Amino acid sequence: HISVVRFAELFLRKEDVIILDRMRRKRHTTIYDTAGTISEIEAENIVMRAEKLVQEIVKMIRDVG
């Protein structure tokens, strides 16, 4: 959701926010518009980027806590 992206802008690097927003837009298109807009390779890349982003967020939380 866009609210998550806006919140992420407060804490994440600009490059990560851009990637997160691209994933959000792609998901929105896939869910609400047309099926088949994401290839298998693109889906694998998105999952890999999302896992990396989660690792960075976990590290940020550990560093603060």
Buried (B, 14 or more C-beta within 10 A) or exposed (E): EEEEBEEBBEEBEEEBBEBBBEBBEBEEEBEEEEEEEBEEEEEEEBEEBEEEBEEBBEEEEEEEE
